[in-house]
C-alpha cells in the first residue's frame, strides 16, 4: 500500500473565520476512509479542497505526490466526486447526462454509451435510461450521481452521504460495491452522519471537530482508546456536550405539560 | 388586509354550523393560507422570480387595477354596449383564467395539505371548505380589482342600476371561469403527467409574457374603431352562444336599451345556470373524490416516456462540428437545456418574440392591403433586408445572456470537477450551439423571405450577416469573463457585461449600416465573406486557448 493522499498543516479561512485549523493526514490506497464530524466541523471544506474545487488554502495537500494547487487538472481526472443532495441537471435523461459528463472527461462516446447502459442495468434503471430525470425519485437520482462519479474509473472516490434516499436493497448493493472497489485498490473517502455504516464499512475513521482532527484510527483502536461500545457513543463523547440524557428528559417533560 | 378578511368571515359562523365542520380550524387554515399567499414569490414580466417580500399580492392587485382602468375606457368611448361590455368581459375572463393557470395553479395543485393538515384531526369537509373559501377570497379580490373601474364608469355613464346588473353578471362570469379552468385542470390531469402540466403552464406563461411585452404594438395597428360602429343592431345567434363574454354584452345591451330579443332569456339562463350547477356539482361530487384525486397527483405517472432512445438532433449535429470531447459535450448540453429548461424558456422566448415583432411594422399601416401592394412596398425598401439580417444577431445575445441562469445552480459542480484543460473548449461548444440553433431557426426562414421577395443577389449579404453575427459573439467571448452555463441563480448581469453587450450591438449596427451602403457593389461583399471566414477560423482557435483564469466560478 502506498500513500495516495498527503495533507500537511492544512489551513483554510473563509474571510476571517478559520474553518480548518491545521489538519495532518496521510492516507494509503485501497482503503475506505470514514470522514466524520458534526455539522460545520469542516468536512465539506476538506472534500472541496481535495477535489480541487477550492484552491486558496494554506498548507500542503498532495494526491499521488502532486500538489493540488498546481496540478488540479491531473488530479481531477484521477478522482470521482459524488456530492450530497443529488443535485444534477435533471432536464436531461441519465444517458444524456452521462454523455455530457463523459464528454467533459474526454471519454470516448461509444464507450460512455455502452458503459453507462450496463451500469444503469445493474442499478435497475435500464427502463428509465432515456427518461428525463425531473420525474425521478431521490434514490434514482442518487444512483445516477454514483454512476456519473465513477464513469471515468477514478482512483479515488469522494462520497458525501452517498446512501441518502436509497432503499435497503440498494444500500446493501452500494456497500458491497464499495467493498469490492477497495479490494481492487481504489481509495474511498466516505463522509456521512450515519455512524453505523461508517463503523462497519470503513477501515479507518477520522473524526474532525472545529477544524481539527480529534480522533484517527480503526474502529477497534478508537473503541479501546475511548472506552465506548459504538461509534455513535464515541462521537457524542468527543464532540457533543454529553448532555443528551438531560436534554431528552427535559423534552419529554415539556411535552407532558 | 388579511386580518380584516378573517374578521369578516368570522362573522359568518352561523353559515357553517354543521357537526362535521370545525369553524375555528377553518379560520386558522384560511389565515395561514392567506399569509402564505402574500409571501409566495411570483414570476414578473421579465420572467424573473420576484424575491419574497410582503404585500406582493396587494401590489399585484394595484397593477391590475391600473390596467383595468385603461380597459374601462372602452366602456366610455365605444358607443355600442354590446361591443364595449363584451370586450371588457372577455378581458375579465382572460385575465382571471391566466392568473388562475399561472399563479394560482400552485395553490390549486398544492398537495402538502394532505401531509400537513389532513394528518391532524381535521374533517375532510372542513379542509374542502377552507380550500373553496380560500379560492373565493382570492378570486373576489382579483375580480374587484378588475371590475371596480368598469363599475364606476358604468354607473357614471348608464346609471346605478345598470352598474349593479353589470356587477352581478360579472361575478357569475367569474364563477364560470373558475369552473372552466377547473375542468381544464381535471382534463389535463387525467390525460397528462404532472410534467406535461408544468410544461403547459409554462407555455401559457410564455404566451402571457409575449402578449404583455408586444401586445400594444399589435393592438395599435390592428384596431380601427370605425369597423365597430356597424354592429349597432347585432342579433343574437350562432357563435354568440359559445362565447360567455358576448352573453354579458347582450344582457347589458338589453338592460341599457330595454330592447328584448327573442333569445335574450337563453343567455340569462346560461350565465346564471352554468355557474350554479357547476358549483353544486363541485361541492357535492368532488368533495369525496377530491382528497384522493389531488393526493394522487404526486405519484401518478401518466404518459410515461418510451424506453426507446430518441436521439436528440444535437447529438447528430455535434459529430460534424466538433472532434473534441468538451466542446461537443457542451454543444449538446446547451442545445438540450435551451429547449427544456422552463425558466430559460420563460425568460428568453418573450424577448425573442418581442424582437421579431418589432421588425418592420410598416406593412401594417400600409393602405394597400393586397399582396402585390405589400410586395411593391417591401421591394422599394431594401434597408429592410439588412434590418432583418442584423436583428437576428441580437437574438444570439439575448440567449447568451440567459443561458447562465439555472434554478439549482449547484448542479454546475460537474464543470468544476471535470478535468478540462482549456475551458475555451466549453465556450466554443456553447457559442456554436447558440449560433447553429438560434441563428438557423431564424436565418433559414428569413433568408427564404429575403431571397423570394428581394431576389437571389442578396445571398452573399445573408452569409456576410451570419459571419458578422458569429464574429461579434467570438469577440465577446474573448473580451469578457465567461460564466459557466446554467450555473447562476437569478441575478442581474454585471455592469461590465452590459457595456460590452451594448458595444457589440453598436458594432453590429455599424456593420449593418455600412453593409447596406456598399451592398450594390456585389463583389465587395464576396471578398468580405472570404475575409470573414478567415477571421472566424482564427478567432475559433483563439477561443479554444482560453484558460481557467478567464472563467467566473
Interface residues (C-beta under 8 A of the other chain):
Chain A: X51 X52 X53 X73 X74 X76 X77 X79 X81 X83 X85 X87 X88 X89 X91 X92 X95 X96 X99 X100 X101 X102 X103 X104 X105 X106 X107 X126 X127 X129 X130 X131 X132 X134 X135 X148
Chain B: X193 X194 X195 X301 X304 X305 X306 X307 X308 X309 X310 X312 X315 X324 X325 X326 X328 X329 X330 X332 X333 X336 X337 X340 X341 X406 X408 X410 X411 X413 X414 X415 X416 X417 X418 X419 X420 X421 X486
